[in-house]
């Protein structure tokens, strides 16, 4: 089960986050997504320290879907450079990890 991935995506607002999560679920590219509201984000953009309220989308998928997820997020996202990153899941409830693999195409 080494190809199980945790993903982290930021969005500009809840509507955008929900649209991205639902599209990825409908395409069976992810097993699940959590939308976390009201996050204070601080970052450097165009050589200036910025801050804004953002929404986090996190969830689980498999490594084979990473490129498709990035393409879909970029097509739906309002940012010119959206944050889409993946982390390896090395351990966990084996039944849950198996469910992730069975849930995605």
PyMOL commands that set and color helices and strands:
alter all, ss='L'
color gray80, all
select helices_A, chain A and resi 14-26+63-76+94-103
alter helices_A, ss='H'
color red, helices_A
select strands_A, chain A and resi 4-11+32-45+48-62+84-88
alter strands_A, ss='S'
color yellow, strands_A
deselect
rebuild
show_as cartoon
